């Protein structure tokens, strides 16, 4: 989970399979490691917690010199 900020795009979604007894620990860890992200736990067909759904917030465009928005990603040099 700690690597998600390095590998998940803005407005991205990660789905993590969890054990039925890990819901509270996963939510607490997400709150600690991923401030500002959304964390929801989905249940399986038996009604047990099974998938942690982590959503990265969208990054607003950065202002460029002159006030025009620009991409938060840099391509080339």
Secondary structure, DSSP 8 states (H G I E B T S, - for coil): -TTHHHHS-TT-EEEEE--TT-HHHHHHHHHHHSTT-EEEEEE-TTS-EEEEEEE------EE-TTS-EE-SS----
